[in-house]
C-alpha cells in the first residue's frame, strides 16, 4: 500500500536543514519515525471507512456551535457544543466522538437533561428518546478537554522560542484522522459533513485565535480576555475544523490579524489573512506574497477558489509540514521562516482547498486522491512559473531521497 501511494502522496514533512531548525518548538511533534518520506496524512488512515457506527449512521448533522475558554495555565479547554442533528431513522441514542480526555459535565437534548455513558476511549452514547424521524433535535454538551497528542498532535499546547529565547505557550489542533473528539464532541466521520459551523473561543487578550471561515468579531470582555467569533458557512468535514492560538502579529495591536487581499476581478476580492508569530514576520513576507501567484495558477486550472465569501488564511504552527484546514492552511514554523524552500508546501496546501476540502473522499481509503491532486498542484504551480513542465516536476519530486533536506529552488 505504501508503494501505491508514492506516485501521488509525496512528502509534506521532509526534514529541513539544521539551520532552519534553530527556532523549532520546545515541544515539537515531529518524529523521525520513518513516515517523513511518505505522506503521513495518507498513510495513517487506512482501515477507517469514515461511515460511522450504530448511533451515528441514523443521524445527519446540520450545524455545530463550539464555544469555550482556553486556560493556558491549566492547559485545558472548557467548552460547550450545540449540535443540530436530524434522525433519518429511528434513533433512541446518539453516539458522539468524545475521547476520554474530554469529560462532559452536562448533557441536554432539546433543552432537557439527558443521560449519557462512555462506550470506549473514543466515544460516548447519549439517550435521545421521543424523537421523530425527520425532525431536527438540539444536543448540547458542556465539557472539559485536556490535551491529547494522538495522531499528529490532535489538541495540545506546544511551546516555542521567540527571537529573545523566551518560551511562548500556544495552542493548536490537528485532528486528521477522526480525532476531532479530542477537543469537541461531534460525529467525526466523512459521511457526516455539517452545512456550517461557528466557533467562539475566549483567550487571554495577548493571544489571537485563528480558525475556519470568516471572523465575525472580536469581543473585549473587559477582564483581560477576548472572544474571537468565527463562522464557517460552507459545508466542512469535521477533521478540517481547527483552531490555532498564539500571540500572532497584529498590525494594529488590537488583536485583529494581518490582512491582505487578492483581486478576483469584477470589483471583488478574496480576503487573505495571515497568522504569523511576530519574530517571523520579515521572513514570512516573501512566502505570503507568493500566494497571489499560486491563486493565479490554480484559478486558471481548477476554477474559482471555492471559499470566496470567506478567506484564505495561513496559520503558523508547531509542526514541520502543513495541514489543509478549510480556509486556513496550518503551515509549520520552519516552513514559514524558510523563504523559498517553502515553495512545495504552500501550493500543496492551497491546492487542497479544491481537492480535499471543497471536494473530498467518502472513505479514508480514498484520501490518496486528496494527496495526489495536491501534489499535482505543486507541479502545475512550477509549470506556471516556467521552471519545469508538470511532468518534469513530478519526475524529480518522486526521486527526492527519503528524508534528505530540500531547500531552494528546483
Number of C-alpha atoms within 10 A of each C-alpha: 7 11 9 9 17 16 17 22 28 25 25 23 22 22 23 19 14 8 9 15 16 10 15 19 23 14 12 15 16 17 12 9 7 10 17 21 20 22 21 18 21 24 17 16 19 14 9 14 15 19 15 20 12 11 20 24 19 19 24 20 21 17 20 25 17 20 21 19 19 18 14 14 7 8 16 20 23 20 24 23 21 20 24 18 21 20 23 15 13 15 21 14 19 22 25 23 27 29 23 19 16 27 19 21 11 14 20 19 19 14 11 11 13 17 14 18 12 17 14 12 12 17 19 21 19 21 19 18 13 9 15 14 14 14 10 19 18 16 22 23 23 20 21 19 23 20 20 21 17 15 17 20 23 23 29 22 24 22 19 21 16 16 11 7 9 10 14 15 19 21 23 24 28 28 26 23 24 21 27 26 26 28 30 30 29 23 30 26 26 21 20 23 19 21 15 18 22 22 25 25 25 26 22 18 18 14 20 27 28 29 31 28 27 22 21 13 13 19 15 15 13 8 8 10 16 23 22 23 22 22 19 24 18 20 17 25 22 28 22 23 24 24 20 25 23 27 19 27 21 19 12 9 9 12 21 19 20 17 13 15 14 17 13 15 8 6 6 12 15 18 18 20 23 25 29 27 20 16 15 19 18 12 16 21 15 15 19 20 11 14 20 13 15 24 22 17 20 21 15 12 12 14 10 14 21 18 20 14 16 19 23 28 27 29 29 27 31 28 25 24 25 24 25 25 31 32 29 29 27 30 25 23 26 27 28 29 25 23 18 16 20 21 22 23 23 26 26 26 29 28 28 26 24 23 22 23 21 17 13 19 17 15 17 22 17 15 20 24 18 23 27 20 19 28 26 22 26 26 25 24 27 23 17 18 13 10 14 17 16 18 13 13 19 19 13 11 18 15 8 15 11 15 17 13 14 16 16 11 11 13
